[in-house]
Amino acid sequence: MPETGHGDPATGGFGPENLPYGVDERGRVVVAHGDDVIDLELAGDLGVDRRVWTSGSLNAFMSLGPDAWSGVREALRRRLSELPAAAVRRRDAVRLVLPVEIADYVDFYASREHATAMGRLLRPGTEPLPEAWTHLPIAYHGRSATVVVSGEDVPRPSGIRNSDGGPTYGPTRCLDVEVELGFVVGVGNRRGEPIPAERAGDHVFGAVLLNDWSARDVQAFEYRPLGPFLGKSFATSISPWVVPLSALEPWRVPGPLQDPPPARYLRTAEPRGIDVRLELVLNGTVLSSTTTAGLYWSMAQQLAHLTANGAATRTGELFATGTVSGSTPRSAGSLMELSSAGREMLVLEDGQKRTWLEDGDCVAIRGWCGDPGTSDWVSFGEVRGEVRPGPEEVVVR
Ligand code: MN
């Protein structure tokens, strides 16, 4: 029986209640179980075409839809005690790659605490929440081609930053992170056929941890009026494990009261929230702890909004919550908030001081549901990335 009781979210929390999906270095679909991974192509008949397990990503499997997802999960659970030895490898011996061929990427702004804090920092003296914020889930469009898997380095990006001497091009001086949860679309919708909020579960395959790396000086100069662009599009890291939506169902929570009442297409009967605990770790020091339980806009509302105008979605699309921040100082999901836009120094356990990220810094986000170490907790593992110096400055003649 594989070990499932570790209290460390980076390694434990992969019991039979979880069974998250990933893709190994050979392009084969694997499932984490305890300290092992299971190669699904070698696990016996799971009720779907076996070719979906060797196609290099989860997309072929995800496109089969919710009946196939639950059928495979049930079949695999029944087989856990009788798997062929060839199907099982130790998890720490497997290198995982990007699990999804990312078809598109949108990042929402669902935390009221984060949106309010950012408004105060970026637009002091004005109303921090934009007028539309309580009426619809605000988002910006990200870049699917620069979504990377945990473990990939993040070169420091360059861009145009404004300062007292005027706008200049160069490496960002304000490199930041955003602690988020991402959702992966398994089955899209056709153009002209919006997804009702209460049908989101038929379309969303699962969830990942997500770090929306951000260059705050670049972002601050470019973002008005069309939103972030190069300040965000250089890197977005996701965890290698995709936790199935069904593994998150026991951790549903009501979510905060919505006032004003949302438009009809954004109303749902089910509990809107999910309680995923998140931790931001910089060079080994836990800088903040938060949860997705208090997010104002839910995953289902975000997908309903994304398609409400008839926009189509496809297998492999990624949409994220936006930075998850709570109401206490040590529950903010970005350095922008934790350091008050660089004005307050953060001190790490070994005495290092930071406002923004330096080259060589290692950032990890861990995530889980339930109490670590108990029999039914569900871990996302972690998403990790190290900052390295950027390429030489681009010279324009
Ligand atoms: Mn973000």
Residues whose N, C-alpha, C, O or C-beta is under 5 A from the ligand:
A	BS01	MN	D107 F108 E178 D212 G322 T323
